[in-house]
Amino acid sequence: MKALQLADKGLWKEMKIEEMEQPTPGRGEILVKVRAVGLNPVDYKTATGGNPNWTYPHVLGLDVAGEVAGLGEGVSQWEMGDRIVYHGDLTRQGGYAQFALVPAHMVSRIPDAIPFEDAAAIPTAGYTAYQCLFRKLPFDLVETVLIHAGAGGVGGFAVQMAKQAGKTVISTASAHNHEYVKSLGADHVIDYAQEDFVARVLELTDGRGVDAVVDTVSRQNATDSLDAIAYMGHIVYIAGAPDFTKLKAFSKVVSYHEIALGAVYQSGDERAERDLAVMGDEMLAMMEAGKLSAMLQEVVDLNEVPQALTRLSERHVKGKIVARVAH
């Protein structure tokens, strides 16, 4: 099979398509004929430093959509040709290839009306956003939420789902992306480069602050966000924990929630692994019903992935980029 190969750590900009051996599914695994793969910042970030579990050449790509092309021993719930999507394990060979392997209990069925490219845009960013809102926060008690970087993958999915849940959504984005983020459902969008987002949030909430913050940016941004949270509020973070020494103990009584989607593979918790498929099923149902956009902005060929990841690393890409895999 053909695969986009990472020759060694740090060389992701030089990845090339080369021939490599097609994998064989083991017990409980599915062989997937890959049709589309979502691009994510985790691709270039892990490729820069490498991973101790990798051997080279390594294949990146966590968000895979395709067809069942082989069934390992013990797999009975799937049939050849079924359309599936999944979030992969970054310690194993990934999906920038014509074929890939995945445990059968971790995949979601793609409805016939949804293209492979749209499905591949969901897992890493979408499941992370879903986990933030519906697995960590007591979202039924949240009325107002600040979602940082609403033009990005995680932020964009979070904005859509929070609005679908009936919340007042405040987001941050560059000025040129404000209308886009509003089109996703944000009630208010703050230009983080020109405005003090904390002051603006307090203004929008009559000085109270928001019930919850979803931070996708950085440890410092999460720390700054503590000042924008109401009494008994919450912060969910995916890019570093805030410095809680900034808060006086027993004052705002803020609760905090760490998100590390891919850590599920190292947990040994099969129920948690299966929940990835549950999240995928629910998001695909929302998409099929027209309630969720894949935010697909660009489809590239597999050999164009290094250039697309370079643009992604410059942090000015909105929505999602997906690679189409040819056979």
N, C-alpha and C positions, 0 to 999 in steps of 0.2 A: 504494500500500500504506500501511498504518498503521504508525507507528513511534514509540517513546518518544524524544523529541528533547531533547538537551542544547543549550540556546540559546547558551551561552557557558561558558567555564571558571568553576568555582566555583558554578555554578547547578544542581547535580545534584539538590538537594532540590526544585527547581521544575520538574523535567522533566514534560512533558505529551505525550500521544499526539496526533500530528498526521499529516496526509497528506504523503507524499513519494514521489518517483519510484522505482518498482521497479527494482532493478539488473538488468543483463544479463550473463550469464557470458561471460568472455573465454576465450581459449585456455587449456586445462588447468584450467578452473574449473567448479565445480558451483553452480547456483542451488539454494538450500535453502529449502523451505517450513518455516519455523520452528514447532515445536510447543512447545518448552520451552527456557528459558535459566536457567543457574545464576547465582546472585548470589555475588560475591566482593569482599573488601576492595579489590582492585585497581581495582574500578569507581569507588568514591568517591575513592580516593586519586589516581588519574590525572585524574579529572574535576575535582578541586579545583584542580590547577595547570595542567591542559590538556596538550596535546601539540603540538609544532611541526608535526607532520604532519597535524593535523586541520584541516578546514574546518567551519564551523558553519552549520546545526545538525549536531551529531554524534550518532551512535547508539552507546551503550555495549553491553557484553555479550559476554563471551569464550566462554562454555561453551554451545554450541548443539546441540540435538538436534532432528531433523526428518526430512523426506523429500526425496529428490532431485526437484526440480521443473523442472530445466533442465540441459542439458549443453553445455559449451563445446566448441569445436573441439579434436579430439584426445583427448577423454575417452571411453574405451571400456570401462573396468573397472567402471563403475557404470551402472545403468539407472533409468529414471523410477520413482519410488515407493519406491526402496530406503530403508531406515531407517538414518540415520547420525548420528554425534555427532563433534564436533571441538572443539579448543581454538583460538580465533581469535587474529588478529594485532591487538594493541591500537592499532596505528597506522592501522588501516583501520576502516571502518564495521562496527559489531558486530551482535549478534543480538537486541537488544530491538526487534524489528520482525517483520513477517509474512514477510519474505524476507531472505536474506543470501547472500553469496558466500564460497566457500572453495576453495583449491587442491585438486584431486581426490586428490592423493597424501597428504593430511594428515588424512583422515577414517577413522573406524572404523565397522564395520557393527554395528548394534544387534540382538542376538538378539530374536526375536519375543516371548519371554517377559518381556522387560524393558521397562517403561513408559518413555516419553520423559522423564518427570520424573526418574526414577532415573538414567537415562543422563546427563542434563544436570547432575546433581550431581557428576559425576566429574572432568572434565578439569583445571581449574586446580589444585584442591587434590589430587586423586588422582594426576595425573601428576607433580606436584611431589614428593609423598611417594614415589612409585615411583622417581623419579630419585634422590632422597636415598638410598634403601636399596639399589637394584639397579643403578644406573648410576655412583654415586660411591663408595660404601663397598665394601670387600672383604667382602661380607656373609657369605660362607661362613666367614670367620675370626672373626666377631663372635658372642659368646655372650650378652652383656648390653648392652642399649641403653636410654638415657634419651631419651624423646621428650617434649619440652615441649608444653604446651597440648593435651593429649590429647582435650579436648572440642571442639576446633576442627576445621576442615576438613582441613588438612594433617596435623595431629597425629592426628586420628581415623583417617584412612586409613592413616597410618604405623603406628599401634598395631595395627590389624587385620592388616596385611600382615607386620609383624615377628613377630607371634604365629603366623600361619600358617606362617612360615618356621622356627618352633621356637625362637625366641629368648626369653630372659627379659626382659620389658618393664617398665620403670619409667617412670611418666609424672607430669606435674604438672597440677593442675587445681584450680579452686575446690572447696571442701568439698562444695557441693551437687551437683557433677557427678561425685563419686568413683564412685558405683555405675554410672553411665552409662559412664565410661571403663573400668571393670573389665568391663562387659558387652561392650566391644569387644575385650577380650583382655588388658588390662594386668594384670600380676601384682601390682604395687604402685603406688599413687597417692599423691602427696605434695601436701599443701595448701601451695602456694607462699606464701600470704598469712600463714600461721601457723607454718610450719616453715622451717628453714634447709635448702633442698633438697640442698645439697652435703653437709652433715653427715649427712642422712638417707640419701643415696646411698652414702656411705662406710660407714655402719652396715649397710646392706643387702648390701653387697659385701665385708664383712669387711675394710674399709679399703683395698681394692684400687682401687675405682673401676670405671666401666663401660668397655666396649670402644669404645663409640661414643655420641655425643650428636647428636640432631637438634634444632636450635634454630630455633623459628619465631617467637620473641618480639621480641628486640631485640639490639642490639650489646652492651649491658651484660649482658644475660642470658647471651649467648654467652660473654662474658669471664668471668663468674662460673662458668660451666659448666666452664671449663678445669680447675678444681680437683677436678672430679668424674670426670676421665678417667684411666684406667689407663695404665701405661707402654705405649708403642706404640699408643695409642688414636687415635680419630678424632673430628672434629667436622664436621658438615654444617650450614651456616647459610643461611637465606633472608631474614633481616631485618637483616643487617649483620655484618661480620667482627668477631671478638673482638680484643681488644688482646693480641697475642702477646708484647708486652714483659713481660707478667706472668709468662711462663714463662722460666726460665733455659735458655739454649741448650744443646743436647746433654744434656738431662736426661730429660724425659718423652718426647721425640721424637714429639710429637703431630702428626698430619697433618690438614690442613684442606681443606674442599671447599665451594666456592661454588655455590649453586643460583640460576639465573635462567631459569626455564622459557621465558618469552616472548622472551628474547633470541635464540632459535633463528631467529626471523623476520628478524633483522638479520645473521645469520651468513653467509648465502649458501651454507649447507651443506645440500644436498637430502637427504643421508643422515640428517642430524640431524633434519630436518623430518619425514621418513618415520617416524622413531622415535617421534614423537608418536602416530601411528596404531598402531604396534606396542604401545606402552604401553596405549593404549585397548583394543585387541583383548584383551590379556592380562587387564586389569582387568574387562572385560565378561564374559570367560569365567569368572573367579573369581566374579563376581556371579551369573551364570547357574547356577553349581554350588552356590550357597548359601554360599560361603566369604567373601563380602564384602558388607557392608551399604552402601547409598548414604548412610546416615545422614540421610535426608530427614526434616526436622522440620516443614517448612511449605511449602505451595504457595500462591502469591499470584497475583493477576491482574496484567497488565502495568502497569496504572495504579497499582498498589499498590507498585511497585518502589521509588520514592523513600522511602516510609515504612519499607520493609523494609531498605533500605541504611542508613537512619539508625540503626535498631536494630543493624545489623551494625557500624556505626562506633563504637558504644558498647561493643563487645567483650564482650558478655555473651550472645551467641547461641551455642548449641551445635549441632553438626551442620551441615546445609546447608539453605538456603532456595532454592527454585526458582520461577521465574515461568512460568505457563502462557500461551501465546500463542493468542488466539482468531482464527478466520478466518470 
